[in-house]
Amino acid sequence: MASVSAVFDVPDMRGMDCHVAGRMVLPRATVELHHYRFTGPQSGTFRSGRGFLDLALSRRPGAPLGHYTTLPRSEPIPMGDIIFIPAGQDLETRWGEGEQRSICCGFEGLAGGDMDLLDNGDALEASLDVRSPHVRDALLRLAREIECPDFGSSLLAEALMTEVSVQLYRYFRRPAIDRAGGGRLDPAQLRRIEEAIEQPGRLPSVAELASLCDMSTRHFFRMFRMSTGQTLAAYAADRRIARAKALLVQARPPIKEIAWRCGFETPAAFSAAFRKAVGTTPKAFRQAIRP
């Protein structure tokens, strides 16, 4: 697949490489899978001629921060797993060294007529950390359709993009206090959970993850489900499969090592879990990406 994105203009920055691993062109949107490699700390200004939506399928490197140049706030704020950049907005960002996989969508607008919802500063800042389990789920399903296309994939993808557009509109219509989610984990807590889950070896226990967030196990369960829309088991499985995909894109390490680094007891267990989630084996996935 070509390395030139059709979703947005990738800034020409030293130390940044963007590989487009998959693409689906729909009547009102273009959806791509991006694999980024960042060498050294990064910073840049991003602008898109259309609405731009990004879900990080693997952890964003460093502690990414963003700031819209149209807002009076001078300090950048943390960016979450899902970011939405309205058309024509300049977003100044900085982040760390590493690799990242994302599903990125460029589309004409939100279902309800759109960007006037983002005229106020609160809503615009909220676009840098979209906490909608509905949007997350639809984007994950879109990513699977691009990775493993099947009968009717284009029709299903178009329906999923419509859902994304509707759910984003609903999200930004909600009062700011609801979007902030007074009963939800903050980005720093979610980042600590992701880092713990992505460590090689066994998965951390629920008690260990709750301790990272300074809360009881029961309270952690409730807050986690409200924040992600997923059970902890489903979330951990998604993150580890995403980590495995990012490693399989590389020529090395070997699959046996990837299984261990992603927390599977044996390569056979890894292969079975990967095939159930992706529809193909780790070996076939790597061969398709790197023929």
C-alpha positions in Angstrom: 0.0 0.0 0.0 1.2 3.5 -0.8 2.7 5.7 2.0 0.8 8.8 0.9 -2.4 9.5 2.9 -5.6 10.5 1.2 -7.2 11.5 4.5 -5.0 14.4 5.5 -1.7 16.1 4.6 1.0 14.5 6.6 3.5 17.3 7.6 7.0 16.9 6.1 8.8 16.4 9.4 12.2 15.0 10.2 11.9 11.6 11.9 8.3 10.9 11.0 7.2 8.2 8.6 3.6 7.4 7.8 2.8 4.1 6.0 -0.8 3.6 4.8 -1.5 -0.1 5.5 -5.1 -0.1 4.2 -7.6 2.2 2.6 -11.4 2.2 1.9 -12.9 5.0 -0.2 -16.6 5.6 0.6 -19.1 8.1 -1.0 -18.7 10.7 1.8 -15.5 9.5 3.5 -12.0 8.0 3.1 -10.9 5.6 5.8 -7.2 4.5 6.2 -5.1 2.4 8.5 -1.9 4.2 9.3 1.4 2.9 10.8 3.6 5.7 12.0 7.3 5.5 13.0 8.6 8.5 15.0 12.4 8.9 15.5 13.0 11.3 18.4 10.5 13.8 20.0 8.0 15.2 17.5 6.0 18.4 17.1 3.9 19.8 14.3 0.8 21.6 13.1 -2.0 19.5 11.5 -4.8 20.8 9.3 -7.4 18.9 7.3 -9.7 20.2 4.6 -12.3 17.7 5.9 -13.2 16.6 9.4 -10.5 14.3 10.6 -11.0 11.5 13.1 -8.3 9.3 14.6 -8.5 6.3 16.9 -5.1 5.0 18.2 -5.1 1.2 17.8 -1.8 1.1 19.8 -0.7 3.5 22.5 0.3 6.9 21.4 4.1 7.3 22.1 5.2 9.7 24.8 2.6 11.9 26.4 0.9 13.5 23.4 -0.4 17.1 23.9 -2.4 19.3 21.6 -3.6 22.9 21.3 -5.9 24.6 18.8 -4.4 27.9 17.6 -7.9 29.6 17.6 -8.3 29.0 21.4 -7.1 31.6 24.0 -5.7 28.8 26.2 -1.9 28.9 25.9 -1.1 25.6 27.4 -1.6 22.3 25.4 -3.8 19.6 26.9 -3.4 15.8 26.9 -4.8 14.0 23.8 -6.8 10.8 24.3 -7.2 7.6 22.1 -9.8 9.3 19.9 -9.3 12.8 18.5 -11.5 14.7 16.1 -10.1 17.7 14.2 -12.8 19.9 12.6 -12.1 21.0 9.0 -9.9 24.0 8.7 -8.7 24.0 12.3 -4.9 24.2 13.0 -3.9 21.8 15.8 -0.4 22.2 17.3 0.8 18.9 18.7 3.8 17.3 20.3 4.5 13.7 21.2 7.3 11.2 21.8 9.4 8.7 19.9 8.0 5.3 19.0 5.5 3.6 16.7 1.8 3.9 16.5 -1.1 2.3 14.5 -4.3 4.3 13.9 -7.5 4.2 12.0 -8.0 7.6 10.4 -11.1 9.0 8.7 -11.6 12.0 6.6 -15.2 12.9 6.0 -17.5 15.8 5.0 -19.2 16.6 8.3 -21.2 15.4 11.2 -24.7 14.0 10.6 -26.5 16.9 12.3 -25.1 19.7 10.3 -22.0 20.0 12.2 -19.2 22.2 13.0 -21.2 25.0 14.8 -21.2 22.6 17.7 -17.5 23.1 18.0 -17.5 26.9 18.0 -17.1 27.1 21.7 -13.8 26.4 23.4 -15.1 23.6 25.7 -16.4 21.5 22.9 -13.3 22.1 20.8 -11.0 21.0 23.6 -13.2 18.0 24.2 -12.5 17.0 20.5 -8.9 16.1 21.6 -10.2 13.3 23.9 -13.5 11.9 22.6 -14.8 9.5 25.2 -17.5 7.8 23.3 -17.6 3.9 23.5 -20.0 4.0 20.5 -17.5 5.8 18.3 -14.7 3.6 19.5 -16.7 0.4 18.8 -17.7 1.5 15.3 -14.1 2.5 14.4 -12.7 -0.8 15.6 -15.2 -2.6 13.4 -14.2 -0.4 10.5 -10.6 -1.3 11.1 -11.4 -5.0 10.9 -13.3 -4.6 7.6 -10.2 -2.9 6.1 -7.8 -5.4 7.4 -9.9 -8.4 6.4 -12.4 -7.4 3.7 -15.2 -9.7 3.0 -18.6 -9.8 1.1 -20.4 -6.4 1.6 -17.5 -4.7 3.4 -18.0 -1.4 1.6 -21.8 -1.4 2.5 -21.0 -2.2 6.1 -18.2 0.4 6.2 -20.6 3.0 4.9 -23.1 2.2 7.6 -20.4 2.3 10.3 -19.2 5.7 9.1 -22.8 7.0 9.3 -23.0 5.7 12.9 -19.7 7.4 13.7 -21.0 10.7 12.3 -24.3 10.4 14.3 -22.6 9.4 17.5 -20.0 12.2 17.2 -22.8 14.8 16.7 -24.7 13.4 19.8 -21.4 13.5 21.8 -20.7 17.1 21.1 -24.3 18.1 21.8 -24.0 16.8 25.4 -23.3 19.3 28.1 -19.6 19.7 29.0 -20.1 18.1 32.4 -21.5 14.9 30.8 -18.7 14.7 28.2 -16.1 15.1 30.9 -17.8 12.2 32.6 -17.7 12.8 36.4 -17.5 9.0 37.1 -14.9 8.1 34.5 -11.2 7.5 34.4 -9.0 10.4 33.3 -6.5 10.1 30.4 -3.6 9.6 32.8 -5.3 6.7 34.5 -6.2 5.1 31.2 -2.6 5.5 30.1 -1.3 3.8 33.2 -3.7 0.9 32.6 -2.6 0.6 28.9 1.1 0.6 29.9 0.5 -2.2 32.5 -1.6 -4.3 30.1 1.0 -4.0 27.3 3.9 -5.1 29.5 5.4 -8.5 28.4 4.3 -11.6 30.5 1.1 -12.2 32.4 -1.8 -9.8 32.5 -1.9 -7.7 35.7 -4.7 -8.6 38.2 -7.7 -6.4 38.6 -6.5 -5.5 42.1 -3.2 -4.3 40.6 -4.9 -2.2 38.0 -7.2 -0.7 40.6 -4.2 0.1 42.7 -2.7 2.1 39.8 -5.8 4.3 39.8 -5.9 4.6 43.6 -9.4 3.0 43.9 -11.1 -0.1 45.1 -11.6 -3.1 42.8 -15.4 -2.6 42.7 -15.2 1.1 42.0 -12.5 0.4 39.3 -14.7 -2.1 37.5 -17.6 0.5 37.3 -15.4 3.4 36.3 -13.5 1.3 33.7 -16.7 0.2 32.0 -18.1 3.7 31.9 -14.9 5.1 30.5 -14.3 2.5 27.7 -17.6 0.8 27.1 -15.9 -2.5 27.4 -15.2 -5.1 30.0 -11.6 -5.3 31.2 -11.1 -8.7 29.6 -12.3 -7.4 26.2 -10.2 -4.2 26.5 -7.1 -6.1 27.4 -7.6 -8.5 24.5 -8.1 -5.7 22.0 -5.0 -3.8 23.3 -2.8 -6.9 23.1 -4.0 -7.9 19.7 -3.3 -4.3 18.6 0.2 -4.6 20.0 0.7 -7.8 18.2 -0.3 -6.3 14.9 2.2 -3.4 15.4 5.0 -5.9 16.0 3.9 -8.2 13.1 4.2 -5.3 10.7 8.0 -5.4 11.4 10.3 -8.0 9.8 11.4 -8.9 13.3 10.8 -10.1 16.1 9.8 -13.7 15.5 6.2 -14.8 16.2 7.3 -16.8 19.2 8.8 -13.7 20.8 5.7 -11.6 19.9 3.5 -14.2 21.7 5.5 -13.7 24.9 5.7 -9.9 24.6 1.9 -9.8 24.2 1.3 -11.9 27.3 0.4 -15.3 25.8 1.7 -18.4 27.5 2.4 -20.2 24.2 2.6 -19.4 20.5 -0.3 -21.7 19.9 -2.5 -19.8 22.4 -1.4 -16.5 20.6 -2.2 -17.9 17.2 -5.7 -19.1 18.3 -6.5 -15.7 19.9 -5.2 -13.7 17.0 -7.1 -15.8 14.5 -10.3 -15.4 16.5 -9.9 -11.6 16.6 -8.5 -10.9 13.2 -9.7 -13.8 11.0 -6.2 -15.0 10.0 -3.1 -16.4 11.7 -0.2 -14.2 12.8 2.1 -15.7 10.1 -0.5 -15.0 7.3 -1.1 -11.5 8.6 2.6 -10.7 8.5 3.0 -12.2 5.0 0.1 -10.1 3.8 1.6 -6.9 5.2 5.1 -7.7 4.2 4.9 -9.9 1.0 
